[in-house]
Amino acid sequence: MGRRDVRGHYDDLAAEYGEHWVYGPEYVPWMSRRIAEALRIGSTDRIADIGSGTNLFAQ
């Protein structure tokens, strides 16, 4: 697969990527809390979601 083919593949996939994952309603809040605890993020801290995928947990 050439470089253009790979980029086209991921460009096409990006639009519907989130639809390929199935989460229960409790999963995202649970995992978000786990991430915040591991990073020791406080209420006055700020984070930047740069290049970390679909932004699912930063929401």
C-alpha distance matrix in Angstrom:
0.0 3.8 6.7 8.1 5.9 6.5 10.0 10.6 10.0 12.4 14.7 15.2 15.8 18.2 20.8 21.5 20.5 24.2 24.9 22.9 25.4 29.0 31.7 35.4 37.6 38.8 35.5 34.4 37.9 38.3 35.0 35.8 39.2 37.8 35.5 38.5 40.7 38.4 38.0 41.8 41.2 44.5 45.7 46.0 42.6 39.7 36.0 33.0 29.8 27.3 23.6 24.6 22.6 24.4 27.9 29.1 31.6 32.6 34.0
3.8 0.0 3.8 5.5 5.1 6.3 8.8 10.0 10.6 12.7 14.3 15.5 16.6 18.5 21.0 22.4 21.6 25.3 26.3 24.7 27.2 30.9 33.5 37.2 39.1 40.3 37.0 35.5 38.9 39.5 36.2 36.6 40.0 38.8 36.2 38.9 41.3 39.0 38.3 42.0 41.2 44.5 45.6 45.6 42.2 39.1 35.5 32.2 29.3 26.4 23.0 24.5 22.7 24.7 28.0 29.7 32.1 32.7 34.2
6.7 3.8 0.0 3.8 5.4 5.2 6.3 8.6 9.9 11.0 12.3 14.3 15.5 16.6 19.4 21.1 20.2 23.8 25.3 24.0 26.3 30.0 32.3 36.0 37.6 38.7 35.4 33.6 36.9 37.6 34.2 34.3 37.7 36.6 33.8 36.3 38.9 36.6 35.6 39.2 38.3 41.5 42.5 42.4 38.9 35.8 32.2 28.9 26.1 23.1 19.8 21.6 20.2 22.3 25.4 27.4 29.7 30.0 31.5
8.1 5.5 3.8 0.0 3.8 5.4 5.1 6.0 8.5 10.1 10.3 12.1 14.1 15.3 17.4 19.5 19.2 22.9 24.1 23.3 25.9 29.6 32.1 35.8 37.2 38.6 35.5 33.6 36.9 37.9 34.7 34.7 38.2 37.5 34.7 37.0 39.8 37.9 36.8 40.3 39.1 42.1 42.8 42.6 39.4 36.1 32.6 29.2 26.3 23.4 20.2 22.2 20.3 21.9 25.1 27.2 29.8 30.0 31.1
5.9 5.1 5.4 3.8 0.0 3.8 5.5 5.1 6.1 8.8 9.8 10.6 12.2 14.3 16.4 17.8 17.5 21.3 22.1 20.9 23.8 27.4 30.1 33.8 35.5 37.0 33.9 32.4 35.8 36.8 33.7 34.0 37.6 36.7 34.2 36.8 39.5 37.6 36.8 40.4 39.3 42.4 43.1 43.3 40.1 36.9 33.3 30.1 26.9 24.4 20.9 22.3 20.0 21.3 24.8 26.4 29.2 29.8 30.8
6.5 6.3 5.2 5.4 3.8 0.0 3.8 5.5 5.1 6.4 8.6 10.0 10.6 12.3 15.1 16.3 15.3 19.0 20.3 18.8 21.3 25.0 27.5 31.2 32.9 34.2 30.9 29.4 32.8 33.5 30.3 30.7 34.2 33.2 30.7 33.3 35.9 33.9 33.2 36.8 35.8 39.0 39.9 40.2 36.9 33.8 30.2 27.0 23.8 21.3 17.8 18.9 16.8 18.5 21.9 23.5 26.0 26.8 28.0
10.0 8.8 6.3 5.1 5.5 3.8 0.0 3.8 5.4 5.3 6.0 8.6 9.8 10.5 13.1 15.2 14.5 18.1 19.6 18.9 21.3 25.0 27.2 30.9 32.2 33.5 30.5 28.5 31.7 32.9 29.7 29.6 33.2 32.5 29.8 32.1 35.0 33.1 32.1 35.6 34.3 37.3 37.9 38.0 34.8 31.5 28.0 24.7 21.6 19.0 15.6 17.3 15.3 16.8 20.0 22.0 24.7 24.9 26.0
10.6 10.0 8.6 6.0 5.1 5.5 3.8 0.0 3.8 5.5 5.0 6.1 8.5 9.9 11.6 13.6 13.9 17.5 18.5 18.0 20.9 24.5 27.0 30.7 32.0 33.7 30.9 29.0 32.3 33.7 30.8 30.7 34.5 34.0 31.5 33.9 36.8 35.3 34.4 37.7 36.2 39.1 39.5 39.7 36.7 33.4 29.9 26.7 23.4 21.2 18.0 19.4 16.8 17.5 20.9 22.7 25.7 26.1 26.7
10.0 10.6 9.9 8.5 6.1 5.1 5.4 3.8 0.0 3.8 5.5 5.3 6.2 8.7 10.8 11.8 11.5 15.3 16.0 15.0 17.9 21.5 24.3 27.9 29.6 31.2 28.3 26.8 30.3 31.4 28.5 28.9 32.6 32.0 29.7 32.3 35.1 33.5 33.0 36.4 35.2 38.2 38.7 39.2 36.2 33.1 29.6 26.5 23.1 21.2 17.7 18.4 15.5 16.2 19.9 21.1 24.1 25.0 25.7
12.4 12.7 11.0 10.1 8.8 6.4 5.3 5.5 3.8 0.0 3.8 5.3 4.8 5.9 8.9 10.3 9.3 12.9 14.4 13.6 16.0 19.7 22.1 25.8 27.1 28.6 25.6 23.8 27.2 28.3 25.4 25.5 29.2 28.6 26.2 28.7 31.6 30.0 29.4 32.7 31.4 34.4 35.0 35.5 32.4 29.3 25.7 22.7 19.3 17.4 14.0 14.7 11.8 12.7 16.3 17.7 20.6 21.4 22.2
14.7 14.3 12.3 10.3 9.8 8.6 6.0 5.0 5.5 3.8 0.0 3.8 5.5 5.4 7.2 9.8 10.0 13.4 14.8 15.0 17.5 21.0 23.3 26.8 27.8 29.5 26.8 24.7 27.9 29.5 26.8 26.4 30.2 30.1 27.6 29.7 32.8 31.6 30.6 33.8 32.1 34.8 35.0 35.3 32.4 29.1 25.8 22.6 19.2 17.4 14.4 15.6 12.8 13.0 16.3 18.1 21.2 21.5 21.9
15.2 15.5 14.3 12.1 10.6 10.0 8.6 6.1 5.3 5.3 3.8 0.0 3.8 5.6 6.1 7.8 8.9 12.4 12.9 13.1 16.2 19.5 22.2 25.7 26.8 28.9 26.4 24.7 28.0 29.7 27.2 27.2 31.0 31.0 28.8 31.1 34.2 33.1 32.5 35.6 33.9 36.5 36.6 37.2 34.6 31.3 28.0 25.1 21.6 20.2 17.3 17.9 14.6 14.0 17.6 18.7 22.1 22.9 22.8
15.8 16.6 15.5 14.1 12.2 10.6 9.8 8.5 6.2 4.8 5.5 3.8 0.0 3.8 5.6 5.8 5.6 9.4 10.1 9.7 12.6 16.1 18.8 22.4 23.7 25.6 23.0 21.4 24.9 26.3 23.8 24.1 27.9 27.7 25.7 28.2 31.1 30.0 29.7 32.8 31.3 34.1 34.3 35.3 32.5 29.5 26.1 23.5 19.8 18.8 15.7 15.6 12.1 11.5 15.3 15.9 19.3 20.4 20.6
18.2 18.5 16.6 15.3 14.3 12.3 10.5 9.9 8.7 5.9 5.4 5.6 3.8 0.0 3.8 5.5 5.0 8.1 10.0 10.5 12.6 16.0 18.1 21.6 22.4 24.2 21.6 19.5 22.8 24.5 21.9 21.7 25.5 25.6 23.4 25.5 28.7 27.8 27.1 30.1 28.3 31.0 31.1 31.8 29.1 26.0 22.7 20.0 16.4 15.5 12.7 12.8 9.3 8.4 12.0 13.2 16.6 17.3 17.3
20.8 21.0 19.4 17.4 16.4 15.1 13.1 11.6 10.8 8.9 7.2 6.1 5.6 3.8 0.0 3.8 5.9 8.1 9.0 10.8 13.2 16.1 18.2 21.4 21.9 24.2 22.1 20.0 23.1 25.2 23.1 22.7 26.5 27.1 25.1 27.0 30.3 29.8 29.1 31.8 29.8 32.1 31.8 32.6 30.3 27.1 24.1 21.5 18.0 17.6 15.3 15.4 11.9 10.0 13.1 13.9 17.6 18.2 17.5
21.5 22.4 21.1 19.5 17.8 16.3 15.2 13.6 11.8 10.3 9.8 7.8 5.8 5.5 3.8 0.0 3.8 5.6 5.5 7.2 10.0 12.7 15.2 18.4 19.3 21.8 19.7 18.1 21.5 23.4 21.5 21.7 25.4 25.8 24.3 26.5 29.5 29.1 28.9 31.6 29.8 32.2 31.9 33.2 31.0 28.1 25.1 22.8 19.2 19.3 17.0 16.2 12.5 10.2 13.4 13.2 16.9 18.3 17.4
20.5 21.6 20.2 19.2 17.5 15.3 14.5 13.9 11.5 9.3 10.0 8.9 5.6 5.0 5.9 3.8 0.0 3.8 5.4 5.6 7.7 11.1 13.4 16.9 18.2 20.1 17.5 16.0 19.5 21.0 18.7 19.1 22.9 22.9 21.3 23.8 26.6 26.0 25.9 28.8 27.3 29.9 30.1 31.4 29.0 26.2 23.0 20.9 17.2 17.2 14.7 13.4 9.6 7.9 11.4 11.1 14.5 16.2 16.1
24.2 25.3 23.8 22.9 21.3 19.0 18.1 17.5 15.3 12.9 13.4 12.4 9.4 8.1 8.1 5.6 3.8 0.0 3.8 5.4 5.8 8.5 10.2 13.6 14.5 16.5 14.2 12.6 16.1 17.8 16.0 16.3 20.0 20.4 19.2 21.4 24.3 24.1 24.2 26.7 25.2 27.5 27.5 29.2 27.0 24.5 21.5 19.9 16.3 17.2 15.3 13.3 9.9 7.1 9.8 8.4 12.0 14.0 13.3
24.9 26.3 25.3 24.1 22.1 20.3 19.6 18.5 16.0 14.4 14.8 12.9 10.1 10.0 9.0 5.5 5.4 3.8 0.0 3.8 5.5 7.4 10.2 13.2 14.5 17.1 15.3 14.4 17.9 19.5 18.2 18.9 22.4 22.9 22.1 24.5 27.1 27.0 27.4 29.9 28.4 30.6 30.5 32.3 30.3 28.0 25.1 23.6 20.1 20.9 18.9 17.1 13.6 10.9 13.4 11.7 15.1 17.3 16.2
22.9 24.7 24.0 23.3 20.9 18.8 18.9 18.0 15.0 13.6 15.0 13.1 9.7 10.5 10.8 7.2 5.6 5.4 3.8 0.0 3.8 6.7 10.0 13.5 15.6 17.7 15.3 15.0 18.8 19.7 18.0 19.3 22.8 22.6 21.9 24.7 27.0 26.5 27.3 30.0 28.9 31.5 31.8 33.7 31.4 29.2 26.1 24.6 21.0 21.6 19.1 17.0 13.6 11.7 14.7 12.9 15.9 18.6 18.1
25.4 27.2 26.3 25.9 23.8 21.3 21.3 20.9 17.9 16.0 17.5 16.2 12.6 12.6 13.2 10.0 7.7 5.8 5.5 3.8 0.0 3.8 6.5 10.1 12.4 14.2 11.6 11.6 15.4 16.0 14.5 16.1 19.4 19.1 18.8 21.7 23.7 23.4 24.4 27.0 26.1 28.7 29.1 31.2 29.1 27.2 24.2 23.2 19.7 20.9 18.8 16.1 13.1 11.2 13.4 10.8 13.3 16.5 16.2
29.0 30.9 30.0 29.6 27.4 25.0 25.0 24.5 21.5 19.7 21.0 19.5 16.1 16.0 16.1 12.7 11.1 8.5 7.4 6.7 3.8 0.0 3.8 6.9 9.6 11.6 9.7 10.6 14.1 14.7 13.9 15.9 18.7 18.8 19.2 21.8 23.6 23.8 25.1 27.3 26.5 28.8 29.0 31.5 29.7 28.2 25.5 25.0 21.7 23.4 21.7 18.7 16.0 13.8 15.3 12.1 14.1 17.5 16.7
31.7 33.5 32.3 32.1 30.1 27.5 27.2 27.0 24.3 22.1 23.3 22.2 18.8 18.1 18.2 15.2 13.4 10.2 10.2 10.0 6.5 3.8 0.0 3.8 6.4 7.9 6.0 7.3 10.6 11.0 10.8 12.9 15.4 15.7 16.5 18.9 20.5 21.0 22.6 24.4 23.7 25.8 26.0 28.8 27.2 26.0 23.6 23.6 20.7 22.8 21.6 18.4 16.2 14.0 14.6 11.0 12.1 15.6 14.9
35.4 37.2 36.0 35.8 33.8 31.2 30.9 30.7 27.9 25.8 26.8 25.7 22.4 21.6 21.4 18.4 16.9 13.6 13.2 13.5 10.1 6.9 3.8 0.0 3.8 5.5 5.5 7.9 10.0 10.3 11.4 13.5 15.3 15.9 17.5 19.5 20.7 21.8 23.6 24.9 24.2 25.9 26.0 29.0 27.9 27.1 25.1 25.6 23.0 25.5 24.7 21.4 19.5 17.2 17.2 13.4 13.9 17.3 16.2
37.6 39.1 37.6 37.2 35.5 32.9 32.2 32.0 29.6 27.1 27.8 26.8 23.7 22.4 21.9 19.3 18.2 14.5 14.5 15.6 12.4 9.6 6.4 3.8 0.0 3.8 5.7 7.0 8.0 9.4 11.2 12.4 13.9 15.5 17.0 18.3 19.8 21.4 22.9 23.8 22.7 23.9 23.5 26.7 25.9 25.2 23.7 24.4 22.2 25.0 24.7 21.5 20.0 17.3 16.6 12.9 13.1 16.0 14.2
38.8 40.3 38.7 38.6 37.0 34.2 33.5 33.7 31.2 28.6 29.5 28.9 25.6 24.2 24.2 21.8 20.1 16.5 17.1 17.7 14.2 11.6 7.9 5.5 3.8 0.0 3.8 6.0 5.9 6.1 8.7 10.3 11.0 12.4 14.5 15.8 16.7 18.5 20.3 21.0 20.3 21.5 21.5 24.9 24.1 23.9 22.5 23.7 21.8 24.8 24.7 21.3 20.3 18.1 17.0 13.3 12.5 15.4 14.4
35.5 37.0 35.4 35.5 33.9 30.9 30.5 30.9 28.3 25.6 26.8 26.4 23.0 21.6 22.1 19.7 17.5 14.2 15.3 15.3 11.6 9.7 6.0 5.5 5.7 3.8 0.0 3.8 5.7 5.1 6.0 8.4 10.0 10.5 12.1 14.2 15.3 16.4 18.2 19.5 19.0 20.9 21.3 24.4 23.1 22.6 20.7 21.7 19.4 22.2 21.8 18.2 17.2 15.5 14.6 11.0 10.1 13.6 13.2
34.4 35.5 33.6 33.6 32.4 29.4 28.5 29.0 26.8 23.8 24.7 24.7 21.4 19.5 20.0 18.1 16.0 12.6 14.4 15.0 11.6 10.6 7.3 7.9 7.0 6.0 3.8 0.0 3.8 5.4 5.2 5.9 8.5 9.8 10.4 12.1 14.1 15.2 16.3 17.7 16.6 18.5 18.7 21.5 20.1 19.3 17.3 18.2 15.9 18.9 18.8 15.4 14.6 12.6 11.2 7.6 6.6 9.9 9.4
37.9 38.9 36.9 36.9 35.8 32.8 31.7 32.3 30.3 27.2 27.9 28.0 24.9 22.8 23.1 21.5 19.5 16.1 17.9 18.8 15.4 14.1 10.6 10.0 8.0 5.9 5.7 3.8 0.0 3.8 5.6 5.1 6.2 8.6 9.9 10.5 12.2 14.2 15.3 15.9 14.7 16.0 16.0 19.2 18.3 18.0 16.8 18.3 16.8 20.2 20.7 17.4 17.2 15.3 13.2 10.1 8.0 10.3 9.7
38.3 39.5 37.6 37.9 36.8 33.5 32.9 33.7 31.4 28.3 29.5 29.7 26.3 24.5 25.2 23.4 21.0 17.8 19.5 19.7 16.0 14.7 11.0 10.3 9.4 6.1 5.1 5.4 3.8 0.0 3.8 5.5 5.3 6.3 8.8 10.1 10.7 12.4 14.4 15.1 14.8 16.4 17.2 20.4 19.4 19.5 18.2 19.9 18.5 21.6 21.9 18.3 18.4 17.1 15.3 12.2 9.8 12.5 12.8
35.0 36.2 34.2 34.7 33.7 30.3 29.7 30.8 28.5 25.4 26.8 27.2 23.8 21.9 23.1 21.5 18.7 16.0 18.2 18.0 14.5 13.9 10.8 11.4 11.2 8.7 6.0 5.2 5.6 3.8 0.0 3.8 5.4 4.9 6.2 8.6 9.7 10.5 12.3 13.8 13.7 16.0 17.2 20.1 18.3 18.1 16.1 17.5 15.7 18.6 18.6 15.0 15.2 14.5 12.8 10.0 7.4 10.5 11.7
35.8 36.6 34.3 34.7 34.0 30.7 29.6 30.7 28.9 25.5 26.4 27.2 24.1 21.7 22.7 21.7 19.1 16.3 18.9 19.3 16.1 15.9 12.9 13.5 12.4 10.3 8.4 5.9 5.1 5.5 3.8 0.0 3.8 5.4 5.1 6.2 8.6 9.9 10.6 11.9 10.8 13.0 13.8 16.5 14.9 14.5 12.8 14.5 13.2 16.4 17.1 13.8 14.5 13.6 11.1 8.9 5.4 7.5 8.8
39.2 40.0 37.7 38.2 37.6 34.2 33.2 34.5 32.6 29.2 30.2 31.0 27.9 25.5 26.5 25.4 22.9 20.0 22.4 22.8 19.4 18.7 15.4 15.3 13.9 11.0 10.0 8.5 6.2 5.3 5.4 3.8 0.0 3.8 5.4 5.1 6.0 8.5 9.8 10.0 9.6 11.2 12.4 15.6 14.4 15.0 14.1 16.5 15.9 19.2 20.3 17.0 18.1 17.3 14.7 12.7 9.1 10.5 11.7
37.8 38.8 36.6 37.5 36.7 33.2 32.5 34.0 32.0 28.6 30.1 31.0 27.7 25.6 27.1 25.8 22.9 20.4 22.9 22.6 19.1 18.8 15.7 15.9 15.5 12.4 10.5 9.8 8.6 6.3 4.9 5.4 3.8 0.0 3.8 5.5 5.1 6.1 8.6 9.6 10.4 12.9 14.9 17.7 15.9 16.6 15.1 17.3 16.5 19.4 20.0 16.5 17.7 17.7 15.6 13.6 10.2 12.1 14.0
35.5 36.2 33.8 34.7 34.2 30.7 29.8 31.5 29.7 26.2 27.6 28.8 25.7 23.4 25.1 24.3 21.3 19.2 22.1 21.9 18.8 19.2 16.5 17.5 17.0 14.5 12.1 10.4 9.9 8.8 6.2 5.1 5.4 3.8 0.0 3.8 5.4 5.1 6.2 8.3 8.6 11.7 13.9 16.1 13.7 13.8 11.9 13.8 13.0 15.8 16.5 13.2 14.9 15.3 13.0 11.9 8.3 9.5 12.3
38.5 38.9 36.3 37.0 36.8 33.3 32.1 33.9 32.3 28.7 29.7 31.1 28.2 25.5 27.0 26.5 23.8 21.4 24.5 24.7 21.7 21.8 18.9 19.5 18.3 15.8 14.2 12.1 10.5 10.1 8.6 6.2 5.1 5.5 3.8 0.0 3.8 5.5 5.2 5.7 5.1 8.0 10.2 12.5 10.5 11.2 10.2 13.0 13.2 16.4 17.9 15.0 17.1 17.2 14.3 13.5 9.7 9.7 12.1
40.7 41.3 38.9 39.8 39.5 35.9 35.0 36.8 35.1 31.6 32.8 34.2 31.1 28.7 30.3 29.5 26.6 24.3 27.1 27.0 23.7 23.6 20.5 20.7 19.8 16.7 15.3 14.1 12.2 10.7 9.7 8.6 6.0 5.1 5.4 3.8 0.0 3.8 5.4 4.8 6.5 8.8 11.7 14.1 12.5 14.1 13.5 16.5 16.8 19.7 21.0 18.0 20.1 20.5 17.8 16.7 12.9 13.4 15.7
38.4 39.0 36.6 37.9 37.6 33.9 33.1 35.3 33.5 30.0 31.6 33.1 30.0 27.8 29.8 29.1 26.0 24.1 27.0 26.5 23.4 23.8 21.0 21.8 21.4 18.5 16.4 15.2 14.2 12.4 10.5 9.9 8.5 6.1 5.1 5.5 3.8 0.0 3.8 5.5 8.0 11.1 14.3 16.1 13.8 14.9 13.6 16.1 16.2 18.5 19.5 16.6 18.9 19.9 17.6 16.9 13.3 14.0 16.9
38.0 38.3 35.6 36.8 36.8 33.2 32.1 34.4 33.0 29.4 30.6 32.5 29.7 27.1 29.1 28.9 25.9 24.2 27.4 27.3 24.4 25.1 22.6 23.6 22.9 20.3 18.2 16.3 15.3 14.4 12.3 10.6 9.8 8.6 6.2 5.2 5.4 3.8 0.0 3.8 5.4 9.0 12.3 13.4 10.6 11.6 10.4 13.0 13.7 16.0 17.6 15.1 17.9 19.1 16.5 16.5 13.0 12.6 15.8
41.8 42.0 39.2 40.3 40.4 36.8 35.6 37.7 36.4 32.7 33.8 35.6 32.8 30.1 31.8 31.6 28.8 26.7 29.9 30.0 27.0 27.3 24.4 24.9 23.8 21.0 19.5 17.7 15.9 15.1 13.8 11.9 10.0 9.6 8.3 5.7 4.8 5.5 3.8 0.0 3.8 6.3 10.0 11.3 9.3 11.5 11.5 14.8 16.1 18.7 20.7 18.4 21.1 21.9 18.9 18.8 15.0 14.4 17.0
41.2 41.2 38.3 39.1 39.3 35.8 34.3 36.2 35.2 31.4 32.1 33.9 31.3 28.3 29.8 29.8 27.3 25.2 28.4 28.9 26.1 26.5 23.7 24.2 22.7 20.3 19.0 16.6 14.7 14.8 13.7 10.8 9.6 10.4 8.6 5.1 6.5 8.0 5.4 3.8 0.0 3.8 6.9 8.2 6.1 8.1 8.5 12.1 13.7 16.7 19.1 17.0 19.7 20.0 16.7 16.9 13.3 11.9 14.2
44.5 44.5 41.5 42.1 42.4 39.0 37.3 39.1 38.2 34.4 34.8 36.5 34.1 31.0 32.1 32.2 29.9 27.5 30.6 31.5 28.7 28.8 25.8 25.9 23.9 21.5 20.9 18.5 16.0 16.4 16.0 13.0 11.2 12.9 11.7 8.0 8.8 11.1 9.0 6.3 3.8 0.0 3.8 5.5 5.3 8.4 10.3 14.1 16.1 19.3 22.0 20.1 22.6 22.6 19.1 19.1 15.7 14.0 15.6
45.7 45.6 42.5 42.8 43.1 39.9 37.9 39.5 38.7 35.0 35.0 36.6 34.3 31.1 31.8 31.9 30.1 27.5 30.5 31.8 29.1 29.0 26.0 26.0 23.5 21.5 21.3 18.7 16.0 17.2 17.2 13.8 12.4 14.9 13.9 10.2 11.7 14.3 12.3 10.0 6.9 3.8 0.0 3.8 5.7 8.3 10.8 14.4 16.6 19.9 22.8 21.1 23.4 22.8 19.1 19.2 16.0 13.9 14.7
46.0 45.6 42.4 42.6 43.3 40.2 38.0 39.7 39.2 35.5 35.3 37.2 35.3 31.8 32.6 33.2 31.4 29.2 32.3 33.7 31.2 31.5 28.8 29.0 26.7 24.9 24.4 21.5 19.2 20.4 20.1 16.5 15.6 17.7 16.1 12.5 14.1 16.1 13.4 11.3 8.2 5.5 3.8 0.0 3.8 6.7 10.1 13.6 16.4 19.3 22.6 21.5 24.1 23.9 20.1 20.9 17.9 15.3 16.3
42.6 42.2 38.9 39.4 40.1 36.9 34.8 36.7 36.2 32.4 32.4 34.6 32.5 29.1 30.3 31.0 29.0 27.0 30.3 31.4 29.1 29.7 27.2 27.9 25.9 24.1 23.1 20.1 18.3 19.4 18.3 14.9 14.4 15.9 13.7 10.5 12.5 13.8 10.6 9.3 6.1 5.3 5.7 3.8 0.0 3.8 6.8 10.4 13.3 16.0 19.3 18.2 21.0 21.2 17.6 18.7 15.8 13.0 14.8
39.7 39.1 35.8 36.1 36.9 33.8 31.5 33.4 33.1 29.3 29.1 31.3 29.5 26.0 27.1 28.1 26.2 24.5 28.0 29.2 27.2 28.2 26.0 27.1 25.2 23.9 22.6 19.3 18.0 19.5 18.1 14.5 15.0 16.6 13.8 11.2 14.1 14.9 11.6 11.5 8.1 8.4 8.3 6.7 3.8 0.0 3.8 6.9 10.0 12.7 16.1 15.5 18.2 18.4 14.9 16.5 14.1 10.8 12.7
36.0 35.5 32.2 32.6 33.3 30.2 28.0 29.9 29.6 25.7 25.8 28.0 26.1 22.7 24.1 25.1 23.0 21.5 25.1 26.1 24.2 25.5 23.6 25.1 23.7 22.5 20.7 17.3 16.8 18.2 16.1 12.8 14.1 15.1 11.9 10.2 13.5 13.6 10.4 11.5 8.5 10.3 10.8 10.1 6.8 3.8 0.0 3.8 6.5 9.3 12.5 11.7 14.6 15.1 11.8 13.7 11.5 8.3 10.9
33.0 32.2 28.9 29.2 30.1 27.0 24.7 26.7 26.5 22.7 22.6 25.1 23.5 20.0 21.5 22.8 20.9 19.9 23.6 24.6 23.2 25.0 23.6 25.6 24.4 23.7 21.7 18.2 18.3 19.9 17.5 14.5 16.5 17.3 13.8 13.0 16.5 16.1 13.0 14.8 12.1 14.1 14.4 13.6 10.4 6.9 3.8 0.0 3.8 5.8 9.4 9.4 12.3 13.1 10.2 13.0 11.7 8.5 11.0
29.8 29.3 26.1 26.3 26.9 23.8 21.6 23.4 23.1 19.3 19.2 21.6 19.8 16.4 18.0 19.2 17.2 16.3 20.1 21.0 19.7 21.7 20.7 23.0 22.2 21.8 19.4 15.9 16.8 18.5 15.7 13.2 15.9 16.5 13.0 13.2 16.8 16.2 13.7 16.1 13.7 16.1 16.6 16.4 13.3 10.0 6.5 3.8 0.0 3.8 6.5 6.0 8.6 9.4 6.8 10.0 9.4 6.6 9.4
27.3 26.4 23.1 23.4 24.4 21.3 19.0 21.2 21.2 17.4 17.4 20.2 18.8 15.5 17.6 19.3 17.2 17.2 20.9 21.6 20.9 23.4 22.8 25.5 25.0 24.8 22.2 18.9 20.2 21.6 18.6 16.4 19.2 19.4 15.8 16.4 19.7 18.5 16.0 18.7 16.7 19.3 19.9 19.3 16.0 12.7 9.3 5.8 3.8 0.0 3.8 5.6 8.2 10.1 8.9 12.4 12.4 10.2 12.8
23.6 23.0 19.8 20.2 20.9 17.8 15.6 18.0 17.7 14.0 14.4 17.3 15.7 12.7 15.3 17.0 14.7 15.3 18.9 19.1 18.8 21.7 21.6 24.7 24.7 24.7 21.8 18.8 20.7 21.9 18.6 17.1 20.3 20.0 16.5 17.9 21.0 19.5 17.6 20.7 19.1 22.0 22.8 22.6 19.3 16.1 12.5 9.4 6.5 3.8 0.0 3.8 5.7 8.5 8.7 12.0 12.7 11.6 14.0
24.6 24.5 21.6 22.2 22.3 18.9 17.3 19.4 18.4 14.7 15.6 17.9 15.6 12.8 15.4 16.2 13.4 13.3 17.1 17.0 16.1 18.7 18.4 21.4 21.5 21.3 18.2 15.4 17.4 18.3 15.0 13.8 17.0 16.5 13.2 15.0 18.0 16.6 15.1 18.4 17.0 20.1 21.1 21.5 18.2 15.5 11.7 9.4 6.0 5.6 3.8 0.0 3.8 6.7 6.6 9.2 9.5 9.1 11.9
22.6 22.7 20.2 20.3 20.0 16.8 15.3 16.8 15.5 11.8 12.8 14.6 12.1 9.3 11.9 12.5 9.6 9.9 13.6 13.6 13.1 16.0 16.2 19.5 20.0 20.3 17.2 14.6 17.2 18.4 15.2 14.5 18.1 17.7 14.9 17.1 20.1 18.9 17.9 21.1 19.7 22.6 23.4 24.1 21.0 18.2 14.6 12.3 8.6 8.2 5.7 3.8 0.0 3.8 5.8 7.9 9.6 10.1 11.9
24.4 24.7 22.3 21.9 21.3 18.5 16.8 17.5 16.2 12.7 13.0 14.0 11.5 8.4 10.0 10.2 7.9 7.1 10.9 11.7 11.2 13.8 14.0 17.2 17.3 18.1 15.5 12.6 15.3 17.1 14.5 13.6 17.3 17.7 15.3 17.2 20.5 19.9 19.1 21.9 20.0 22.6 22.8 23.9 21.2 18.4 15.1 13.1 9.4 10.1 8.5 6.7 3.8 0.0 3.8 5.3 8.3 8.9 9.7
27.9 28.0 25.4 25.1 24.8 21.9 20.0 20.9 19.9 16.3 16.3 17.6 15.3 12.0 13.1 13.4 11.4 9.8 13.4 14.7 13.4 15.3 14.6 17.2 16.6 17.0 14.6 11.2 13.2 15.3 12.8 11.1 14.7 15.6 13.0 14.3 17.8 17.6 16.5 18.9 16.7 19.1 19.1 20.1 17.6 14.9 11.8 10.2 6.8 8.9 8.7 6.6 5.8 3.8 0.0 3.8 5.7 5.3 6.2
29.1 29.7 27.4 27.2 26.4 23.5 22.0 22.7 21.1 17.7 18.1 18.7 15.9 13.2 13.9 13.2 11.1 8.4 11.7 12.9 10.8 12.1 11.0 13.4 12.9 13.3 11.0 7.6 10.1 12.2 10.0 8.9 12.7 13.6 11.9 13.5 16.7 16.9 16.5 18.8 16.9 19.1 19.2 20.9 18.7 16.5 13.7 13.0 10.0 12.4 12.0 9.2 7.9 5.3 3.8 0.0 3.8 5.7 5.8
31.6 32.1 29.7 29.8 29.2 26.0 24.7 25.7 24.1 20.6 21.2 22.1 19.3 16.6 17.6 16.9 14.5 12.0 15.1 15.9 13.3 14.1 12.1 13.9 13.1 12.5 10.1 6.6 8.0 9.8 7.4 5.4 9.1 10.2 8.3 9.7 12.9 13.3 13.0 15.0 13.3 15.7 16.0 17.9 15.8 14.1 11.5 11.7 9.4 12.4 12.7 9.5 9.6 8.3 5.7 3.8 0.0 3.8 5.4
32.6 32.7 30.0 30.0 29.8 26.8 24.9 26.1 25.0 21.4 21.5 22.9 20.4 17.3 18.2 18.3 16.2 14.0 17.3 18.6 16.5 17.5 15.6 17.3 16.0 15.4 13.6 9.9 10.3 12.5 10.5 7.5 10.5 12.1 9.5 9.7 13.4 14.0 12.6 14.4 11.9 14.0 13.9 15.3 13.0 10.8 8.3 8.5 6.6 10.2 11.6 9.1 10.1 8.9 5.3 5.7 3.8 0.0 3.8
34.0 34.2 31.5 31.1 30.8 28.0 26.0 26.7 25.7 22.2 21.9 22.8 20.6 17.3 17.5 17.4 16.1 13.3 16.2 18.1 16.2 16.7 14.9 16.2 14.2 14.4 13.2 9.4 9.7 12.8 11.7 8.8 11.7 14.0 12.3 12.1 15.7 16.9 15.8 17.0 14.2 15.6 14.7 16.3 14.8 12.7 10.9 11.0 9.4 12.8 14.0 11.9 11.9 9.7 6.2 5.8 5.4 3.8 0.0
